[in-house]
């Protein structure tokens, strides 16, 4: 989805720590086909239309904001849950 399909009235501004991370988050959201907009010197805007997109957005943001240790612990918990 491109920014022309983003409905500004239904979108939310997403805070991302660095400008470089903001572009990476935007690219990943585009891959997931989540409506979003990332223009030069403007905040990242995202439109969430369902629970799946909300979970995907949360996961993408966590990848860029969580520490390496937190990410490893999450991965280990997933592996443990899968083996039970």
C-alpha positions as CSV (number, residue, x, y, z in Angstrom):
1,X,0.0,0.0,0.0
2,X,1.3,3.5,-0.7
3,X,0.6,6.7,1.1
4,X,-2.1,7.6,-1.4
5,X,-4.2,4.8,0.1
6,X,-3.7,6.1,3.6
7,X,-6.7,7.9,5.0
8,X,-5.3,10.7,7.1
9,X,-8.5,10.9,9.3
10,X,-8.0,7.2,10.3
11,X,-4.3,7.2,10.7
12,X,-2.1,7.5,13.8
13,X,1.3,9.1,14.2
14,X,3.9,6.5,15.3
15,X,6.9,7.6,17.2
16,X,10.2,6.0,16.2
17,X,13.4,6.8,17.9
18,X,15.6,7.6,14.9
19,X,15.0,8.8,11.4
20,X,16.9,5.8,10.0
21,X,14.7,3.3,12.0
22,X,11.6,5.2,10.9
23,X,12.4,4.4,7.3
24,X,13.1,0.8,8.1
25,X,9.8,0.5,10.0
26,X,8.0,2.1,7.1
27,X,9.6,-0.3,4.5
28,X,8.6,-3.3,6.7
29,X,5.0,-2.0,7.0
30,X,4.9,-1.7,3.2
31,X,6.0,-5.3,2.9
32,X,3.2,-6.3,5.3
33,X,0.8,-4.3,3.2
34,X,-0.1,-2.1,6.2
35,X,-1.2,1.4,5.0
36,X,1.4,3.9,6.0
37,X,3.1,7.1,5.0
38,X,6.6,8.3,5.7
39,X,7.5,11.6,4.1
40,X,10.7,13.7,4.5
41,X,10.8,15.4,7.9
42,X,7.3,14.2,8.7
43,X,6.3,11.6,11.3
44,X,5.5,8.0,10.3
45,X,1.7,7.6,9.9
46,X,0.0,4.3,10.0
47,X,-3.6,3.1,9.5
48,X,-4.5,0.0,11.4
49,X,-7.7,-1.7,10.0
50,X,-7.7,-5.0,11.9
51,X,-6.2,-6.9,14.9
52,X,-3.7,-8.7,12.7
53,X,-2.3,-5.4,11.5
54,X,-2.1,-4.2,15.1
55,X,-0.2,-7.2,16.2
56,X,2.2,-6.9,13.2
57,X,2.8,-3.2,13.9
58,X,3.5,-4.0,17.5
59,X,6.0,-6.7,16.4
60,X,7.8,-4.4,14.0
61,X,8.1,-1.6,16.5
62,X,9.4,-4.0,19.1
63,X,12.2,-5.1,16.7
64,X,13.5,-1.6,16.6
65,X,12.9,-0.5,20.2
66,X,13.7,-3.6,22.3
67,X,17.1,-4.5,23.5
68,X,18.9,-7.5,22.1
69,X,18.4,-9.2,25.4
70,X,14.7,-8.6,25.4
71,X,14.4,-9.9,21.8
72,X,16.4,-13.1,22.7
73,X,14.2,-13.7,25.8
74,X,11.0,-13.4,23.7
75,X,12.4,-15.8,21.1
76,X,13.3,-18.3,23.8
77,X,9.8,-18.1,25.3
78,X,8.3,-18.8,21.9
79,X,10.6,-21.8,21.4
80,X,9.6,-23.1,24.9
81,X,5.9,-22.6,24.2
82,X,6.2,-24.4,20.9
83,X,8.0,-27.4,22.4
84,X,5.4,-27.9,25.1
